[in-house]
């Protein structure tokens, strides 16, 4: 009689394969699209920096020509223009250079600066990029100070036309009037106020910029601490004072433009060599 089959007598249950250990998740790498996007962004930044440098150089050159047209004539003597006896210092020297100039010459000298002035604001992005990756609280103030100075510059530059024309009108009128004689001086007072504010902004912003660059950790090497409006304007002043002959006379009122031409030439040369932003 067949006996019942017990569980122990049955065939062994098929073995189930042991579960393989879960592989450790690998961190996701950069998505190809992200890489391309970053490359495109860096390329656009480099192109923008190079265009800003070109804008700064061309604008400085235009202002240099404008300064030569406004103030590059040999200074007239007081015996030619008795009006000059009422002034001294920088005011007298500026008037002495503008009085012999024609109206057309003065107009073009002023317009070259006024019409190209907005390009200086675009060139100022060099100051912002120069301090990357410094914290915003440190990098933004000097950028704003320097940019504000460049925003005031076209008004100051263009005002020389009205100042010179007023002096020419007073001289040619031959009128012995205290009100007319003081008119150029009144215009000069208004003209020098934005110049004083401009220079104050440049001094503060330049010192701030130079200190941060000297500390290191910026987009500029430490030696580029000289690349600021204050230092470059001082160099421009030396160039215009020491250059002899007819060229020295032509450049006698162009210290700021010579300094800016040097400044943006330096920053453009440094940023142009970069392969990444």
C-alpha positions in Angstrom: 0.0 0.0 0.0 1.5 3.2 -1.0 2.3 5.5 1.8 1.6 9.2 1.9 4.3 11.5 0.8 5.6 13.6 3.7 7.2 17.1 3.2 10.6 15.8 4.0 10.3 13.2 1.3 9.4 15.8 -1.4 12.0 17.3 -3.8 13.9 20.2 -2.4 12.4 23.6 -3.4 14.3 25.3 -6.1 16.9 27.7 -4.9 16.1 31.4 -5.6 19.1 33.5 -6.6 20.4 35.8 -3.9 19.5 39.4 -4.5 22.4 41.3 -5.9 23.4 44.3 -3.9 22.0 47.6 -5.1 24.7 49.6 -6.9 25.7 52.9 -5.3 24.0 55.8 -7.2 26.6 57.8 -9.2 26.3 61.5 -8.9 24.9 63.0 -12.1 27.4 64.6 -14.3 26.9 67.9 -16.1 24.2 67.7 -18.6 25.6 68.3 -22.1 23.0 71.1 -22.6 24.3 72.7 -19.3 27.9 72.6 -20.6 26.9 74.1 -23.9 24.9 76.8 -22.1 27.8 77.7 -19.8 30.2 77.8 -22.8 27.8 80.1 -24.7 27.4 82.4 -21.7 31.2 82.6 -21.2 31.7 83.4 -24.8 29.1 86.1 -24.8 30.7 87.6 -21.7 34.1 87.7 -23.4 32.7 89.2 -26.5 30.9 91.8 -24.4 34.1 92.6 -22.5 36.0 93.0 -25.7 33.3 95.3 -27.2 33.3 97.3 -24.0 37.1 97.8 -24.3 36.8 98.8 -27.9 34.1 101.3 -26.9 36.3 102.7 -24.2 39.3 103.1 -26.5 37.3 104.7 -29.4 35.5 107.0 -27.0 38.7 108.1 -25.4 40.2 108.8 -28.8 37.2 110.8 -29.8 37.4 112.9 -26.6 41.1 113.4 -27.2 40.4 114.9 -30.6 37.6 116.9 -29.0 40.0 118.3 -26.4 42.5 119.2 -29.1 39.7 121.1 -30.9 38.5 122.9 -27.8 41.8 123.7 -26.0 44.6 122.8 -28.4 45.2 126.3 -29.8 48.3 128.3 -28.6 47.2 130.5 -25.7 46.4 134.1 -26.6 48.0 136.9 -24.7 46.0 139.3 -22.5 47.0 142.2 -24.8 45.1 140.5 -27.6 42.1 139.7 -25.4 41.8 142.1 -22.5 39.0 140.0 -21.1 41.7 137.5 -19.9 42.9 140.0 -17.3 39.7 139.3 -15.3 40.7 135.6 -14.8 43.6 133.6 -13.6 44.7 130.0 -13.2 42.9 127.3 -15.1 40.1 129.5 -16.2 42.4 132.0 -17.8 44.4 129.3 -19.6 41.2 127.6 -20.9 39.8 130.9 -22.2 43.1 131.9 -23.7 43.1 128.7 -25.7 39.4 129.0 -26.8 39.2 132.6 -27.7 41.3 132.3 -30.9 39.3 129.2 -32.0 36.5 129.4 -34.5 32.9 128.6 -33.6 33.0 125.5 -35.8 36.1 124.2 -34.1 34.6 124.7 -30.7 31.3 123.1 -31.7 32.9 119.9 -33.1 35.2 119.7 -30.1 32.2 119.7 -27.8 30.0 117.4 -29.9 32.7 114.7 -30.2 32.5 114.3 -26.4 28.8 114.6 -25.9 27.7 112.3 -28.7 30.1 109.5 -27.8 29.7 109.9 -24.0 27.2 107.0 -23.7 29.8 104.6 -24.9 31.8 105.4 -21.8 29.0 103.9 -19.7 29.2 100.7 -21.7 33.0 100.6 -21.3 32.5 100.9 -17.5 31.5 97.2 -17.4 35.3 96.6 -17.2 35.2 97.9 -13.7 32.4 95.6 -12.7 34.1 92.5 -14.2 37.5 93.5 -12.9 36.4 92.8 -9.3 34.8 89.4 -9.8 34.3 87.2 -7.8 34.5 89.7 -4.9 31.3 90.0 -2.9 28.7 92.4 -4.2 28.9 94.6 -1.2 32.6 95.3 -2.0 32.6 95.3 -5.8 29.4 97.2 -6.6 30.2 100.6 -4.8 33.4 101.4 -6.8 31.7 100.4 -10.0 28.8 102.8 -9.3 31.1 105.6 -8.2 33.2 105.4 -11.3 30.2 105.0 -13.6 28.6 108.0 -12.1 31.7 110.1 -12.8 31.7 109.0 -16.4 27.9 109.9 -16.6 28.7 113.5 -15.6 31.7 113.9 -18.0 29.7 114.7 -21.2 27.9 117.6 -19.6 31.2 119.1 -18.4 32.9 118.5 -21.7 30.1 119.9 -23.8 29.8 123.0 -21.6 33.2 124.3 -22.9 31.5 125.3 -26.1 29.1 127.7 -24.4 31.9 129.0 -22.1 34.2 129.7 -25.0 31.4 131.2 -27.2 30.3 133.5 -24.3 33.9 134.8 -24.0 34.2 135.3 -27.7 30.9 137.2 -27.8 32.0 139.5 -24.9 35.3 140.2 -26.6 33.8 140.9 -30.0 31.1 143.1 -28.6 33.7 145.5 -27.3 31.2 146.5 -24.6 32.6 147.7 -21.3 30.0 146.1 -19.1 30.6 144.4 -15.8 27.7 142.0 -16.4 29.1 140.9 -19.7 32.7 140.6 -18.4 31.6 138.4 -15.5 29.4 136.1 -17.7 32.2 133.7 -18.7 33.2 133.5 -15.0 29.6 132.6 -14.1 29.6 129.9 -16.7 32.9 128.6 -15.5 31.6 128.3 -12.0 28.7 126.1 -13.1 31.1 124.1 -15.4 33.6 123.4 -12.6 31.0 122.1 -10.2 30.3 118.8 -12.1 34.0 118.6 -12.8 34.7 118.7 -9.1 32.0 116.1 -8.3 33.3 113.9 -11.2 36.9 114.0 -9.9 35.7 113.3 -6.3 33.8 110.2 -7.5 36.8 109.0 -9.5 39.2 109.5 -6.6 37.0 107.5 -4.2 36.1 104.8 -6.7 39.7 104.5 -7.9 41.2 104.1 -4.4 38.5 101.4 -3.6 39.2 99.6 -6.9 43.0 99.7 -6.4 42.8 98.4 -2.9 40.6 95.4 -3.9 42.9 94.5 -6.8 46.0 94.8 -4.6 44.4 92.4 -2.1 44.1 89.8 -4.8 41.3 87.4 -5.7 39.9 89.5 -8.5 39.8 89.1 -12.3 42.9 91.5 -12.6 46.5 90.7 -11.6 47.8 92.8 -8.7 49.9 95.1 -10.9 46.7 96.3 -12.6 46.0 98.3 -9.5 47.2 101.2 -11.6 44.3 100.7 -14.0 42.0 103.2 -12.6 41.0 106.8 -13.5 43.0 108.4 -10.7 46.4 106.9 -11.5 45.8 107.1 -15.3 44.7 110.8 -15.1 47.9 111.6 -13.2 49.9 109.9 -15.9 47.9 111.8 -18.5 48.7 115.1 -16.8 52.4 114.3 -16.8 52.3 113.4 -20.5 50.4 116.6 -21.5 52.7 118.8 -19.3 56.0 117.3 -20.4 55.4 116.8 -24.1 57.3 119.5 -25.9 56.5 121.5 -29.1 53.4 121.7 -31.1 52.1 118.3 -29.9 52.4 119.4 -26.3 50.4 122.6 -27.1 47.7 120.5 -28.8 47.4 118.1 -25.8 47.5 120.9 -23.1 43.8 120.4 -22.2 43.6 116.6 -22.8 44.9 115.1 -19.6 41.7 113.2 -18.8 41.3 111.8 -22.3 44.9 110.7 -22.4 44.4 109.0 -19.1 41.2 107.3 -20.2 42.9 106.1 -23.4 45.7 104.5 -21.3 43.2 103.0 -18.8 40.9 101.3 -21.3 43.9 100.2 -23.4 45.3 98.4 -20.4 42.0 96.7 -19.3 41.2 95.7 -22.9 44.7 94.2 -23.4 44.3 92.1 -20.2 40.7 91.0 -20.9 41.4 90.3 -24.5 43.9 87.6 -23.7 41.3 85.7 -21.6 39.9 82.4 -23.0 37.2 82.2 -20.3 35.2 84.9 -18.7 
